């Protein structure tokens, strides 16, 4: 399991590439969800806005 700092650095690197239009913001959001929740790719791809409680 990677350390938190390594994961944070990976997200920062991905944001750098988003800012330079190499990746889309959607890609950064997907990577962030995968890293910070531990969800599998299939679980994240099935998520809908109704599934997320933004109030918590």
C-alpha positions as CSV (number, residue, x, y, z in Angstrom):
1,X,0.0,0.0,0.0
2,X,1.5,3.3,-1.0
3,X,2.1,6.0,1.6
4,X,-0.3,9.0,1.7
5,X,2.4,11.3,0.6
6,X,3.1,9.3,-2.6
7,X,-0.6,9.3,-3.4
8,X,-0.8,13.0,-2.9
9,X,2.1,13.5,-5.1
10,X,0.5,11.4,-7.8
11,X,-2.6,13.5,-7.7
12,X,-0.6,16.7,-7.9
13,X,1.3,15.4,-10.9
14,X,-2.0,14.5,-12.6
15,X,-3.4,18.0,-11.9
16,X,-0.2,19.5,-13.5
17,X,-1.0,17.6,-16.6
18,X,-4.7,18.6,-16.5
19,X,-3.7,22.2,-16.3
20,X,-1.6,21.7,-19.4
21,X,-4.5,20.0,-21.3
22,X,-2.8,16.6,-21.5
23,X,-5.6,15.0,-19.5
24,X,-9.1,16.1,-18.8
25,X,-10.5,17.1,-15.4
26,X,-12.7,14.0,-15.5
27,X,-9.5,11.9,-15.5
28,X,-8.1,13.7,-12.5
29,X,-11.4,13.2,-10.7
30,X,-11.5,9.5,-11.5
31,X,-7.9,9.0,-10.3
32,X,-8.6,10.9,-7.1
33,X,-11.7,8.9,-6.3
34,X,-9.8,5.6,-6.9
35,X,-6.9,6.7,-4.7
36,X,-8.8,8.2,-1.8
37,X,-11.7,5.7,-1.5
38,X,-10.1,2.4,-2.4
39,X,-13.0,1.7,-4.8
40,X,-12.4,-0.5,-7.8
41,X,-12.7,1.0,-11.2
42,X,-16.0,-0.8,-11.9
43,X,-17.5,0.6,-8.7
44,X,-16.5,4.1,-9.6
45,X,-17.8,3.8,-13.2
46,X,-21.2,2.8,-11.9
47,X,-21.5,5.8,-9.5
48,X,-24.3,8.2,-10.2
49,X,-24.8,11.7,-8.6
50,X,-27.8,10.2,-6.7
51,X,-25.4,7.8,-5.0
52,X,-23.3,10.5,-3.4
53,X,-24.3,12.3,-0.2
54,X,-22.7,15.7,-0.5
55,X,-24.0,16.8,2.9
56,X,-21.6,14.6,4.9
